[in-house]
Amino acid sequence: MNRQTSSRNIDLSRARPAGRRISSSGAASARGASGYGASAQRGGSYGAQQRSPYSVSSPGGASASRGTSRGYHEDSQRAPYHEPQRTQSAARHASSRGRKKKKKKTSVGKTVGITLLCVFCVLALAVGSLWWYVETLFDTGDMGQLTKPKPPSSGQESIIPDEMTGTMNILVLGIDYSTEDAVKRDPIGNTDMIMYFRVDATNHTMMMTQFPRDMFVGDIGGASGRINGIFAHSADTKNRVNTLAQYIMQAFGLPIDNYVTIDMDSLREIVDIFNGIEVYVPVTMEFNGSRLEQGWRNLKGAECEFFLRQRKDTSATPRSDIDRLVNHQYFYSALFRRVRTATVPDIIKLVPVVQNYINTDLNTIELIQLGMTVLQTPSSNITIGRVPVARGELYYNNDVMVCAKSETAAFLNEYLRPASDPLTANDIGTPDWPTRSEVIGAEVRRMGEVDAVGGDAEGAPPDAQRAAQQQAQGDGTQPEE
């Protein structure tokens, strides 16, 4: 569209001269109401201000009236320039700017507060998720729940004193699901590893008591009459672990607060995750084509399993299951040593093993407390022993080990019972059975002593060397790490 190009007639008489504009008092008053003109101030101390007949354009274009009270000369043609007085509008403008600035500060504070709240919520969510995840790592209570020990049938009071309930008393069971057919798995399994842990988190001490798997218990153990069969032959098929716990509580007067079950197949995977474990093999052993040489060996999963199961080589394990339990002690020493140096990647790799093979009724807090206590307990404060037994006569053609009641009572009184409430041989609730060997004692050792075995041999780990040096100096303790 073409713009019209005809000339425009401009009335020059209506044009305003540049520079100062002079207006009537009425015009000044009108402009003062909206610009920088004189107006009644809101503060009562100023009163009504006298209007000046002169107005000077301010740099912003608005006029300001000059009052005599501000030093203006009415008889001069040109009033001297002074900084324009703030009018009501200017005051509002300045006040508005002040309010905006203050509001900005408040907004920043709110932003920081909201940000911190969001961070807190995210952290709380992360912690809650981690807590839930740790809870799901273990099959909590799938093996059942422990109950209080049943009162003796004779009507006597329980032989478990109240003083023994102030620590963590845990039954640890290693369940063997293997069968003669290597492909199949026994759906129930036998508890071939039975250990009682007394953990004192306050004093950082721990007592480990081994129960021989072949210990005679009679019909409750099934056809073999052994303690490792109580779990499999429990009449309470939904709470098998409680049946075994009840027997130990009543027969030996040991309180059991919680349990942990471990699928023995997991040991192979744990060892392989650690890329093998340095274990001292006390004597060369071989059976059915497998062989381990005496000395320090980095045992992988399958080799470690052979070491832990071996009890049929009469030259290496002449006492059968008793010597097998001694070999277990060397494994525990090696495992403690390796776990103390575990890395974050190691722990991450262990998660699926824990999920698949470990069951417990401990809650998350108790598990963390237990783990921290075990890791912080020096070997000098860990004691390990075994229930004294003697080799018994065959029970339906099965070899059994009979509990030596007098020696067992003495062992329990020294390491697990309060001095004010000792047991006697008559208090031990295992059945009597003829024996055909001398009593094999508890053979109690400090874990530091176990660590020292082989410490002077070639290839010994540094902590084993230190333990051996301390043993040679007659000091059975180890410095805390």
N, C-alpha and C positions, 0 to 999 in steps of 0.2 A: 504494500500500500504506500503510495507516494505521499510524502509529507508536504503540506502547503508551504510554499516559499515566498509568499507575498510579504512585504514589509509590514512591521507592526508600528503603530503610532503610539509613542510613549509620551505621556504628559509629564514633562520635567518639573512642572510646578508642584507636583505631588510627591516628588522624590525627597527623601529625608537626607539632610546633610550628615556626613560622616563625623565621628567624634562624639562629644557629649550631647546627650539628649535632654532637653529641658521640657518638663511636663508640668501640668497644673498640679496643685496639691491634691485634687480629687483623683487624678490619674495615678499620682505617686501612692496615694492611699490605697487605690485599687490594686496596684502592683505589689504593694507591701504586704497585702493579705496572702499573696501566693508566692512571692519571690523574696528578695532581700530587703523589701520596703519596711518602713517602721510599722510596728504593730504592738499591741499590748502584750507584754511578756507574761508567761505563765507563772513566773515567780511573783508572789504578792508584794515583795519588797520593792520592785521597780515601779509599780503603779502604771498609770496611763502616760505614755511618752508623747511629747509635743512633736507634731509633724513639721517637717521643714519644707519650704517651697522649692527646694532644689533636690534634684536626683542626679546621681552620677552612675553611668553604666559601669557595672562591675566586670571583671574579666570574664565572668560567666554569662554576661548579657543581661542580668537582672539589675534593677536599680535599688539603691539604698538611700533612704532619707536621712538627712543629717539633723540631729537634734542639738540644741544649744548646750545641753548637758554633756555632749561629746566633743565640744570645742569648735563648733562651726561658727563662722562670721556671716551674719545675715546681710551686711551691707557690702560685701565683696561680690564682684562679678563672677569670680571663679573660686569655688571653695577648695581649700587644700585637701589632698587625697589622704584618707585614712583607711586602714583595713576595715572592710565592711563588717558591721555588727552581725553576729549570728541571729538569724530570725528563728521563728518557731519551726519553719520547714527545715532550716539547716540543722537545728538541734535534733529534730526528728531523724534527719539523715545520719548525723553523727551517732546518735543513739542507736539507730538501726545497724550501723556498721559495727558498733561495739557489741550489740546483741548477737550479730552474726558471728563475730570472732569468738565470743564466749560459747556460742552454740557449737562452733567447730571443735573447741576443746572438749566439750561434753560428748560430741559425736566420736572423737578419737578415743575417749575413755570407754564409751560403750563398745566401740569396735574391739578394743583390746580385751574387754571383759568377755564379749561374745566369743572372740578367738580362743581365749583361755578355756572357756566353757566347752567349746567344741573339741579342743585338744584333750581336755579331761574326759569327755565322753568317748572319744576315740580310744584313749588309753584304757578306760574302764571296759569298753567293748573288747579290746584286744586281750586284756587280762582275763576277762570272763570267758572269752573264746579259748584262751590257753588253758584255763582251769577246766573247762568242759572237755578239752582235748585230752588233758592228762587223765581226767576221770575215765575217758573211754579207752585209754591204753590197756587197762587191766579188765579182765572179765570178773568184775567184783561180785564175790559171793556165789558164783555159779556152782561151786562145789558144796554149797550149803552154809549154814550158820552154826557157830558154836553155841552150846548151851552151858549152863552152870553144871558142875559135876554132880552126878546123882549121889544121894547119901548112901553109905555102905549098907548092905543088906542086913548087917547085924544090928543096925539101929544106932551105932556109934556116930560121933560127930566126924565131920570131914577132917582128913589129916592135912589139909591145906590151910596154913595159918594166914591171918589177915596181913601180916608183915610182908608176905611174898607177892602182894598184888600191886606194889607201888612202882614196878618197872614194866618194861615191855617184855612179855613172855610169849614167844612166837614159835609155833610148830611149823617147821619147813619140811615139805615132803617132795622127794623126787620120784615121779611116777614113771615107771618103765612100761611102755606099751608094746615093746618088741615081743615077737614070738619066734618059734623055731623056723617058721616060714618068713623069710626076710621081707617078703612083699606085703604080707598082712600085718595088721596092727590089732592088738588086743583092745576091744572097745572100752574096757574098764581099766586094766593095768594093775600092777602091783607097786606098792610103795617101797622100792628097793633102797631109797635113801630116806632115813628118818632122823631128823636132828631137832634138838630143842635149843632155842636161843633165849638167853636171858640178857637183855640189853638195858644198861643203865645210862641214860642220856645225861644225867647230872654229873656223874663221875667219869664218863667216857670209858666204861668197862663193858666187856662182853664175855659171856660164858657160853661155849658151844658144847652140847652133849650129843654124842652119837649113839644111836640104838642099832645094834647088829640086826640085819635083815632076817637072820635065821633064828632069832631069839624065840624060845618056845612060849606059846600062849595058850595052847590047847585048841578046843573046838572052834573058838571064835575066829581063829586064823584059817579055817577051812581044812581041807584034807591034809595039808602039810603041817598044820599046827603052828605056823610061824607068824611073827608079828607083821611081816610084810603082806600077809594075806587078809588082814582085818579089813582093810579098805575094800578089797574086791568082793569079799564075802559078807559085807554088811547087810543086815536085814533091812535097814533103812536105806533103800537104794537112791533116795533123793538127797541124802545128807551123809554120805559115806565118811567124809572127813571128820564129822562130829563123832562117829562111832569110834574111830581110832583115837581121837583126842580124849574122849571120855575114858577109854581104857588107860591111857598114860596118866591122866589126872588121878584116877582112883588107885592104880597099881603102884604109882611112884610118888604120889602127893605133890605133883608139880602143876601149878596153875597154868592154864593156856588161855591167853586173851585173844589171840588172832592166829591165822594160818596163812601160809603161802605155799602153793603147789607149783612145781616146775616140771614140765614135760622133759624127760631126760634127753629127748632128741634135740632140744634147744641148745644143749651144751656144744654140740658140733657146730651149729651155726654161729653161736657167740664166739667160739674160738676162731672160726674162719673170718669173722668180721674184724677181729683183732689181728688178722694175718698170722695166726699162731700165738702160742703163749710159751714163754721160757719156763719149763718145768724140770725139776731135778728128779730123774728116774733113779731110785736107790739101788736097783739091781736089774741086771739084764733079764728080760722076760719074753717068752714066746709061747704062742698057742695057735693051733689051727692055721699055720702059714703066716701069722703076723709076728713081728719081732721088734723089740725096742732095746737098744743098747743102754747100758748104765751110763749115767752122767747127765750133764745139762743138755736138754734137747728142746728145740723149737717145735712143739707138737701142734700139728694142724688138727682139724676137727675129728677126722676118722682115727688118727693116732691117739688123740686125747680120749676118745671114747673107749678104745682098746685098753688104755692105761687105767681108766676108771672102772672098767668091768672085770679086769683080770683077777681071777681067784682060783683058776684051775691049773695053773702051772705050779706043781708041787715044789719045785726047786726055788721059784721066785716068791710064791705066796704059800708057804707050808701051813699057815694057820687059816688058809682059805679066806673067808669073809673078814676076819680080823685084820689080816694084812692088807686086804683091799681098802679097809677104812683108813689104815695108815697112809696108803697112797693118796687117798682123798685129801688128807691133810696137806700133802705137798701141793696138790692142785689148788686148794683154797689159798695157800700162801702165794702161789703164782698168780692166781686170779685177783687177789687183793692188790698185789703189786701192779698188775696191769690196769685195773680199774682206776687206781689213783692217778694214773697218767693218761686216762682217756681224754680224747679231744672231742670237740663239738661234732665233727663228722662221724666219729665213732658212735656217739650217742644217737645221732640221727639214724644211723644204720641199724641200731639196736631196736628202734621203735617197732618195726613189724615183728621182730622176734618176741618182744615183750607182749605184743598184742596176741600172738598166736599160741604162746606156750606158757604164760604165767597167769595164775589165778589167785586172788586174795580177797579177804574181807576187810583189809585195811583201807581207810579212806585216804584221800589225797594228802591231807595234812600229816597223817601218821606215816605215810610212805615217805614223804619228804624228810620228816624228822628221823625216821629210821635210816634213810640213805645218808643223811648228813652225819649222824652219829657214827655209823660204821666207817665212813671215810675219815672222820676226825679221830677215831680211836687208834692209838699206836699199837703196834704188834705186841709190845710189852704188856698191854692191858687186855689182850685177848687170850683167853684160856680155852683149851680144847681137851676134852676127855671122852671116855666111852663107858657105857654101863658094863660093869664086870660080869663075865659069864664063864661057864665051863662047858666043855663039849659033852652033849647028852647022848644017851642011848637012842637008837633009831626010833622014830615015831612013824609007824606005817611006812617003813623003809625010807624015811626022809631024815637027813642029817639035821639036827637042831642044836642050838646053843641054849643052855639053861641059865637063867639069871642067878648069879651068886648073891643071895639076899644079904648076908652079913656085910660083904664087901660093898655092895650097892648102897646099903644104908649109910655106911661110913663115907662113901664118896659123896652122896647127896648132902649129908650133914656138913661136910667140910666146904663144899663149893656152892650149894644151892639152897640150903635150909638155914633158917635163923638159929643161932646158938641156943636160944631159949626154948626151942621146940624141936629137938632131935627125933629122928626116926630110929626104930629098932628093926631087926630082921623080920619080926612078925608083922610089921606094918607094910612090908612089901607084898603087893597083891598078886604076884605072878604064881602060876601053878607049880607044884613040885614035880620033879622028874629025875630019874636016875642019871648020874653023870659018869663019864669014863675018862676024865682028864683033870689036870690041875686047874685051878681058877686062873683065868687070864684077867689081870687087873685093869683098872681104868686107864693106866698109862697117860696120866695128865701131863700136858706140856703147855708152855707158853708159845704163842705163835712166833715170838722172836726166836725160840729154840728151833722151831720148824724152819724158819727163814735161814738159820745158820747152817743147816745140813747141806753139805756140798759147797759151802761158801769159799772154801780154800781149793776147790777143784778148778780145772781149766774151763774157761768160759762162763764162770759164775757172774751173775749180775752184780752191780756195785752194792746194792743194799744187802745182798746175801754175803758179800765179802765183809761189809761192816758188821753184820750180825755175827759172822764167824769170829772176827777179831774180838768182839765184845765177849763172846762165849769163852774164848781163849784166855781173856783177862779175868774171867770169873764173874763177869757182869752180865746177867741174863736179861738186861733191859735194853731197849732201843730208844734213841732220842726221838722226840716227837718231831714230825716233819711239818 
